[in-house]
């Protein structure tokens, strides 16, 4: 965006939303100015960017101070676009270029410009004039300079403007006439500058041209002697005085410089003289105690050629400051020894006895050197003046240190006497010194132990003679009175003498052990140590020593059993406890802190399957057990103590997985898609087939019993509950011919019990003339609901009913025809009275004989040419089964092809001996579809899961000794 400077508030700059292509108005998208808010603002809803109340001055923006390119002066800003509930945020950067306006007037650095010109400069000499500045730039910047002067002066000076390499304009003054300082020493001209703005801005300044002269006067000091006082220790740079000299000349001839004249090296080291101003100041701190006055000369010299000089004398008196602390010197006095700051005083010394001499001095003068001295603290000592003479200097005095109270060695052995000296300066300074007064002793104190009971920790398994501890008693006396000997005695609470186990050095107090200690046998010993001094009479003190034997890692962890045996149920939830081991360590503390871990045993994966809780020894399983996969686990548990070095032990864990009834029986024989052929002439108790099932569980969970739960409406078959042998128990009749589908349920004895349902197909017929048709019936059976029975010839009873109806209808029709024939014959006899029937003569058509139907032929069509209605086996359910060529029946409405092996079946009136029993089913019937899945949960009592077996499990036909393979039977899926 672009924006001119100096605009009012609320000037519209642009719309961020429209420039970003963001639709506003719904309130879901808002805008926020993240930076640049000093000069800019944004409407949160519309994205309108405008200026704030703060005025934008391009020339005052820090980033535009040295920018002369219009496009390089800008304000950066950041705008965030915020989605609903701040579900998303986008950040965009923007830039507003600040356009310059002509709002600044070009100005000169000063309203009066001074230019010095020597009176002997030749005509044509150029002098550079100060340039004006304009905070604007470009066309609003400086365009031209003008010299405004009276016409009479135009012949002396002239203005020339040159263009510099960087594009600036440089005004220059050219001398056009002769300059004579004696006639005129200055000129005043007006210089104007104008910019190129519209309208243009301009300003002007006075250009004062001064004409210089030659050197003809000497400098002169105001006075010949300068005198001043200076406080000592004044900081460097402190002004002292200013030397002043004047020169009637002007220019360099009148410029004066000040230098040291005849001055010592110490003056030049301590003082500084400003060559231009004549100010004399401190260069280094001056100590009055070293220098109390400075005297030297200073010269004033102009800059003319040749230079002229003058000199003056300076006297500087150093004033004393309180910069020295008093000093305190302590010395011996009389017969009381004092060495290295220590005075030895007997405790029976008399009160007010002088024991030391104290001398106090101060290097300062006057009040700064007047010193007072005192003893501080609560000590039995005081100071007294050594002399009363009036001629003693105030800054040097002497005192005696006297005792002011009796001394008691037993109460205080040493006194640290602190003496403080303070001068009278402002502010005052002070110092201190100390004297250690050591009091002599008499024997009146017994030895004392710091503790009435001393407890010592000592490790077991030590070497005989090792030091257990050192007992130390103190005696307030000194010398022989403080010399102590130690001995061992039995403790008042224990009658056992410690001498057999412990001993003590009588001089040092070192207690040693003479035997090997075992913490597990005894962990504490107690005895008494007595200390006696060598005074007369001897005094004694005692303390009780308790030795606590500390533990070493000398015992291995011990498991309660070498082998832990646990029994857990299978299907236990992961991270469940499966057992607990117990381990102990006779050591103590860290040595008995045990860390338990699982170690691989017979199973390398045990460390990943089991974990152990360190605090309780509880073993957890990280997986759920399956007994059918693995019946037992053997691994090791390792216990490591925390000693150094650590000790460890291991125990074996045997984990046996107990069975749960989590597996349903599996039928291994027969396959659901197989069948067996049973001749109608089979005797009772003929074994039809044996259902073989297994169960992965054990015990009662694998104790199986068999039952027929469907497909046996005629009670022809029964199954042995224990062996699974299916036997024929009923007499086979013609209606039983065809396919029988027995629904066999296998139950285990678990709680709750598990069950599996399997299909046993039995084809009752004398022979197997068309195996393909039977296989297709079996395939359709797999898609038939289990609640629907498939047993024998479904059209047998229906055919009998139809035959009865047909016979009834035919009998009725024959009765009607007979009546009609009787009437016709009666009429005919009347017309042919002589004619009659001859006995034994057979008419061409016997109307009284009912028509016999050949059961081997097809039924005749009715008058409309339609076939007689066939009974539909509409309750058969089609299940996916393999076609003879390995394809699958993909749809319930798929029809069987009219092939020699798979022809359309029709109803016939043949007798039970017909070899083709496939005629009783119609393959073209649209049948509903039911998918049966292996090992699926039961959907009720009527629908059981059908066991899916591999196609290799087949039945062998028994009627014609024809082996029926499974190549044309599909797996039940």
URTA-V233167 format. One record per backbone hydrogen bond with DSSP energy under -0.5 kcal/mol. NH is the residue of the N-H (numbers start at 0). CO is the residue of the C=O. E is the energy in kcal/mol with one decimal. If there is no record, write none. Layout:
nh & co & e
NH & CO & E
NH & CO & E
//
This chain:
nh & co & e
2 & 96 & -2.6
4 & 98 & -2.3
5 & 55 & -3.2
6 & 3 & -0.6
9 & 50 & -1.5
10 & 7 & -0.6
12 & 48 & -3.2
13 & 48 & -1.5
15 & 13 & -0.6
15 & 46 & -2.6
18 & 14 & -1.9
19 & 15 & -2.0
20 & 16 & -0.6
20 & 17 & -0.5
21 & 16 & -3.2
29 & 81 & -2.1
30 & 43 & -2.0
31 & 79 & -1.8
33 & 31 & -0.8
33 & 77 & -2.3
34 & 77 & -1.2
38 & 35 & -0.9
39 & 35 & -1.9
40 & 49 & -2.3
42 & 47 & -2.2
46 & 42 & -2.1
48 & 13 & -3.4
49 & 40 & -2.5
50 & 10 & -1.3
51 & 38 & -2.2
56 & 54 & -0.7
57 & 55 & -0.6
59 & 56 & -1.5
60 & 56 & -0.9
60 & 57 & -0.7
63 & 60 & -1.7
64 & 61 & -1.1
66 & 63 & -1.0
67 & 65 & -0.5
69 & 67 & -0.5
71 & 68 & -1.7
72 & 69 & -0.7
73 & 71 & -0.7
74 & 95 & -2.7
76 & 93 & -2.3
77 & 34 & -1.1
78 & 91 & -2.9
79 & 31 & -3.0
80 & 89 & -3.4
81 & 29 & -2.8
81 & 79 & -0.6
82 & 87 & -3.3
85 & 82 & -2.2
86 & 83 & -2.1
89 & 80 & -2.5
91 & 78 & -3.2
93 & 76 & -3.1
95 & 74 & -2.8
96 & 0 & -3.2
96 & 94 & -0.6
97 & 72 & -2.2
98 & 2 & -3.0
98 & 96 & -0.6
102 & 100 & -2.1
106 & 132 & -2.6
112 & 205 & -4.0
114 & 207 & -3.1
116 & 209 & -3.7
118 & 211 & -0.9
120 & 117 & -1.7
123 & 174 & -3.6
124 & 121 & -1.4
126 & 172 & -2.0
128 & 170 & -2.4
132 & 106 & -3.2
139 & 136 & -1.5
140 & 137 & -1.6
142 & 193 & -2.7
143 & 193 & -2.0
145 & 191 & -3.1
147 & 145 & -0.6
147 & 189 & -4.0
148 & 146 & -0.6
152 & 149 & -1.5
153 & 150 & -1.0
155 & 152 & -1.9
156 & 152 & -1.2
157 & 173 & -1.6
159 & 171 & -3.1
161 & 159 & -0.5
161 & 169 & -2.8
163 & 161 & -0.5
163 & 167 & -3.1
166 & 163 & -1.6
169 & 161 & -3.5
170 & 168 & -0.6
171 & 159 & -2.9
172 & 126 & -3.2
173 & 157 & -3.0
174 & 124 & -2.1
175 & 155 & -3.7
175 & 173 & -0.5
176 & 155 & -1.2
182 & 179 & -1.0
183 & 179 & -2.8
186 & 208 & -2.4
188 & 186 & -0.5
188 & 206 & -3.1
189 & 147 & -2.2
190 & 204 & -3.1
191 & 145 & -3.3
192 & 202 & -2.9
193 & 143 & -2.5
194 & 200 & -2.7
195 & 140 & -1.9
202 & 192 & -1.9
204 & 190 & -2.5
205 & 110 & -3.2
206 & 188 & -3.4
206 & 204 & -0.5
207 & 112 & -4.4
207 & 205 & -0.7
208 & 186 & -3.4
208 & 206 & -0.6
209 & 114 & -3.2
209 & 207 & -0.6
210 & 184 & -3.1
211 & 116 & -1.8
211 & 209 & -0.5
219 & 245 & -1.7
221 & 243 & -2.0
225 & 312 & -3.7
227 & 314 & -2.2
229 & 316 & -3.0
231 & 318 & -2.8
232 & 285 & -2.9
233 & 230 & -1.0
236 & 281 & -3.4
237 & 234 & -1.8
239 & 279 & -3.4
240 & 279 & -1.1
242 & 277 & -2.6
245 & 219 & -2.2
252 & 249 & -1.1
253 & 250 & -1.2
254 & 250 & -0.6
254 & 251 & -0.5
256 & 300 & -3.1
257 & 274 & -1.6
258 & 298 & -2.4
260 & 296 & -3.1
262 & 260 & -1.4
267 & 263 & -1.8
268 & 264 & -1.8
269 & 265 & -2.0
270 & 266 & -2.8
271 & 280 & -2.9
273 & 271 & -0.5
273 & 278 & -2.7
274 & 272 & -0.5
277 & 273 & -1.8
279 & 240 & -3.3
280 & 271 & -2.9
280 & 278 & -0.5
281 & 237 & -2.0
282 & 269 & -3.0
283 & 269 & -1.6
287 & 285 & -0.6
289 & 286 & -1.9
290 & 286 & -2.7
293 & 315 & -3.1
295 & 313 & -2.2
296 & 261 & -0.9
297 & 311 & -2.9
298 & 258 & -3.4
299 & 309 & -3.5
300 & 256 & -3.0
301 & 307 & -2.4
302 & 251 & -1.4
302 & 254 & -1.0
305 & 303 & -0.5
309 & 299 & -1.6
311 & 297 & -2.4
312 & 223 & -3.5
313 & 295 & -3.5
314 & 225 & -3.1
315 & 293 & -3.8
316 & 227 & -2.7
316 & 314 & -0.5
317 & 291 & -2.3
318 & 229 & -3.4
318 & 316 & -0.6
322 & 320 & -2.2
326 & 360 & -2.9
328 & 358 & -3.0
330 & 356 & -3.3
332 & 335 & -0.5
335 & 332 & -1.0
336 & 334 & -0.6
338 & 341 & -2.4
341 & 338 & -1.5
342 & 435 & -3.1
343 & 336 & -1.3
344 & 342 & -0.6
344 & 437 & -3.1
348 & 345 & -1.6
351 & 402 & -1.9
352 & 349 & -0.8
353 & 351 & -0.5
354 & 400 & -3.4
355 & 400 & -0.9
356 & 330 & -3.1
357 & 398 & -3.4
358 & 328 & -3.1
359 & 396 & -3.1
360 & 326 & -1.9
361 & 394 & -2.0
367 & 364 & -1.3
368 & 365 & -1.4
369 & 366 & -1.0
370 & 368 & -0.5
370 & 393 & -1.1
371 & 421 & -2.7
373 & 419 & -2.1
375 & 417 & -2.3
378 & 376 & -1.4
380 & 378 & -1.7
381 & 401 & -2.2
383 & 399 & -2.2
385 & 397 & -2.4
391 & 388 & -0.6
395 & 392 & -1.2
396 & 359 & -3.0
398 & 357 & -3.5
399 & 383 & -3.4
400 & 355 & -2.8
401 & 381 & -3.1
401 & 399 & -0.7
402 & 352 & -1.3
403 & 379 & -2.7
404 & 379 & -0.8
406 & 346 & -0.6
411 & 407 & -2.8
414 & 436 & -2.6
416 & 414 & -0.9
416 & 434 & -3.2
417 & 375 & -0.6
417 & 415 & -0.7
418 & 416 & -0.5
418 & 432 & -3.4
419 & 373 & -2.6
420 & 430 & -2.7
421 & 371 & -2.6
422 & 428 & -2.5
423 & 366 & -1.1
423 & 369 & -1.1
430 & 420 & -2.0
432 & 418 & -2.1
434 & 416 & -2.4
435 & 340 & -2.8
436 & 414 & -3.2
436 & 434 & -0.7
437 & 342 & -3.1
437 & 435 & -0.6
438 & 412 & -3.4
438 & 436 & -0.5
439 & 344 & -2.0
443 & 441 & -0.9
447 & 473 & -3.4
449 & 471 & -0.7
453 & 543 & -3.5
454 & 452 & -0.6
455 & 545 & -3.0
457 & 547 & -2.3
459 & 549 & -2.0
460 & 516 & -2.9
464 & 512 & -3.6
465 & 462 & -1.7
467 & 510 & -3.9
468 & 510 & -1.3
470 & 508 & -2.4
473 & 447 & -3.3
480 & 477 & -1.2
481 & 478 & -1.6
482 & 479 & -1.0
484 & 531 & -2.5
485 & 505 & -1.7
486 & 529 & -1.7
488 & 527 & -2.9
490 & 525 & -0.5
493 & 490 & -1.6
499 & 496 & -0.8
500 & 497 & -1.2
501 & 497 & -3.4
502 & 511 & -2.3
504 & 509 & -2.2
505 & 503 & -0.5
508 & 504 & -2.0
510 & 468 & -3.7
511 & 502 & -3.0
511 & 509 & -0.5
512 & 465 & -2.3
513 & 500 & -4.2
514 & 500 & -0.6
516 & 514 & -0.5
520 & 517 & -1.2
521 & 517 & -2.6
524 & 546 & -2.3
526 & 544 & -2.2
527 & 488 & -3.0
528 & 542 & -2.8
529 & 486 & -2.7
530 & 540 & -3.6
531 & 484 & -2.5
532 & 538 & -2.7
533 & 479 & -1.2
533 & 482 & -0.9
540 & 530 & -2.5
542 & 528 & -2.1
543 & 451 & -2.5
544 & 526 & -3.1
545 & 453 & -3.1
545 & 543 & -0.5
546 & 524 & -3.1
546 & 544 & -0.6
547 & 455 & -3.5
547 & 545 & -0.7
548 & 522 & -2.1
548 & 546 & -0.6
549 & 457 & -3.0
549 & 547 & -0.6
553 & 551 & -2.3
557 & 583 & -3.3
559 & 581 & -2.6
563 & 651 & -3.2
565 & 653 & -2.7
567 & 655 & -2.4
569 & 657 & -2.0
570 & 624 & -3.1
571 & 568 & -0.7
574 & 620 & -3.9
575 & 572 & -0.8
575 & 620 & -0.6
577 & 618 & -3.3
578 & 618 & -1.0
580 & 616 & -2.1
583 & 557 & -2.6
590 & 587 & -1.3
591 & 588 & -1.5
592 & 589 & -1.2
593 & 591 & -0.8
594 & 639 & -2.7
595 & 593 & -0.5
596 & 637 & -1.9
598 & 635 & -3.7
600 & 602 & -1.0
601 & 633 & -1.1
602 & 633 & -1.2
603 & 601 & -0.6
605 & 602 & -1.5
606 & 603 & -0.5
607 & 604 & -1.0
608 & 604 & -1.4
609 & 605 & -2.8
610 & 619 & -2.5
612 & 617 & -2.9
613 & 611 & -0.5
616 & 612 & -2.4
618 & 578 & -3.3
619 & 610 & -3.5
620 & 575 & -2.0
621 & 608 & -3.6
628 & 625 & -1.4
629 & 625 & -2.4
632 & 654 & -2.6
634 & 652 & -2.2
635 & 598 & -2.3
636 & 650 & -2.8
637 & 596 & -2.8
638 & 648 & -3.2
639 & 594 & -2.3
640 & 646 & -2.7
641 & 589 & -1.1
641 & 592 & -0.7
648 & 638 & -1.9
650 & 636 & -1.9
651 & 561 & -2.7
652 & 634 & -3.5
653 & 563 & -3.3
654 & 632 & -3.4
654 & 652 & -0.5
655 & 565 & -2.8
655 & 653 & -0.5
656 & 630 & -2.9
657 & 567 & -4.0
657 & 655 & -0.6
661 & 659 & -2.6
665 & 693 & -3.8
666 & 664 & -0.5
667 & 665 & -0.6
667 & 691 & -2.3
668 & 691 & -1.9
670 & 952 & -0.6
673 & 670 & -1.5
675 & 760 & -2.0
677 & 762 & -3.0
678 & 676 & -0.5
681 & 678 & -1.7
684 & 727 & -3.8
685 & 682 & -1.2
687 & 685 & -0.6
687 & 725 & -2.8
688 & 725 & -1.2
690 & 723 & -3.1
691 & 668 & -3.1
691 & 689 & -0.6
692 & 690 & -0.5
693 & 665 & -3.0
700 & 697 & -1.2
701 & 698 & -1.7
702 & 699 & -1.3
703 & 701 & -0.9
704 & 746 & -2.4
705 & 720 & -1.6
706 & 744 & -1.6
708 & 706 & -0.6
708 & 742 & -2.8
709 & 742 & -1.0
714 & 711 & -1.4
717 & 726 & -1.9
719 & 724 & -2.3
723 & 719 & -2.3
725 & 688 & -3.5
726 & 717 & -3.1
726 & 724 & -0.5
727 & 685 & -2.4
728 & 715 & -3.9
728 & 726 & -0.6
729 & 715 & -1.4
735 & 732 & -1.7
736 & 733 & -1.7
737 & 763 & -2.4
739 & 761 & -2.9
740 & 789 & -3.1
741 & 739 & -0.7
741 & 759 & -3.2
742 & 709 & -3.0
742 & 740 & -0.5
743 & 741 & -0.8
743 & 757 & -2.8
744 & 706 & -3.3
745 & 755 & -3.4
746 & 704 & -2.5
746 & 744 & -0.5
747 & 753 & -2.4
748 & 699 & -1.5
748 & 702 & -0.5
755 & 745 & -2.1
756 & 944 & -1.9
757 & 743 & -3.0
759 & 741 & -2.6
760 & 673 & -0.6
760 & 758 & -0.5
761 & 739 & -3.1
761 & 759 & -0.5
762 & 675 & -3.5
763 & 737 & -3.2
763 & 761 & -0.7
764 & 677 & -1.5
764 & 762 & -0.7
768 & 766 & -0.6
773 & 769 & -1.4
774 & 770 & -2.5
775 & 771 & -2.2
776 & 772 & -2.1
777 & 773 & -2.6
778 & 774 & -2.6
779 & 775 & -2.5
780 & 776 & -2.2
781 & 777 & -1.5
782 & 779 & -1.3
782 & 876 & -0.9
783 & 780 & -1.6
787 & 784 & -1.3
788 & 786 & -0.6
790 & 788 & -0.5
791 & 738 & -0.7
792 & 734 & -2.2
793 & 791 & -0.7
795 & 792 & -1.1
798 & 794 & -2.3
799 & 795 & -1.8
800 & 796 & -2.2
801 & 797 & -2.4
802 & 798 & -2.8
803 & 799 & -2.1
804 & 800 & -2.2
805 & 801 & -3.0
806 & 802 & -2.8
807 & 803 & -2.3
808 & 804 & -2.8
809 & 805 & -3.1
810 & 806 & -2.7
811 & 807 & -2.3
812 & 808 & -2.7
813 & 809 & -2.9
814 & 810 & -2.2
815 & 811 & -2.2
816 & 812 & -2.9
817 & 813 & -2.8
818 & 814 & -2.5
819 & 815 & -2.4
820 & 816 & -2.9
821 & 817 & -2.4
822 & 818 & -2.2
823 & 819 & -2.7
824 & 820 & -3.0
825 & 821 & -2.3
826 & 822 & -2.1
827 & 823 & -2.7
828 & 824 & -2.7
829 & 825 & -1.8
830 & 826 & -1.8
831 & 827 & -2.1
834 & 831 & -0.7
840 & 837 & -1.7
842 & 840 & -0.6
846 & 844 & -1.0
848 & 845 & -0.9
849 & 847 & -0.7
853 & 851 & -0.5
854 & 852 & -0.8
856 & 853 & -1.5
861 & 865 & -1.8
864 & 861 & -2.2
873 & 871 & -1.7
875 & 872 & -1.5
877 & 927 & -1.1
878 & 778 & -0.8
882 & 886 & -3.9
885 & 882 & -2.4
888 & 880 & -1.4
889 & 887 & -1.1
893 & 890 & -1.2
898 & 896 & -2.0
898 & 901 & -0.9
901 & 898 & -0.5
908 & 854 & -0.9
909 & 854 & -0.5
913 & 910 & -1.6
916 & 914 & -1.0
918 & 915 & -0.8
919 & 916 & -1.3
920 & 917 & -1.4
922 & 920 & -0.5
924 & 921 & -0.6
926 & 891 & -1.0
926 & 924 & -0.5
929 & 877 & -0.5
931 & 929 & -0.5
932 & 930 & -0.5
935 & 932 & -1.4
938 & 942 & -1.2
943 & 941 & -0.5
945 & 932 & -0.5
946 & 756 & -2.6
946 & 944 & -0.5
948 & 946 & -0.6
952 & 949 & -1.9
953 & 951 & -1.0
956 & 954 & -0.5
956 & 961 & -0.9
957 & 676 & -0.9
962 & 960 & -0.6
963 & 961 & -0.6
964 & 962 & -0.8
968 & 965 & -1.5
972 & 970 & -0.5
//
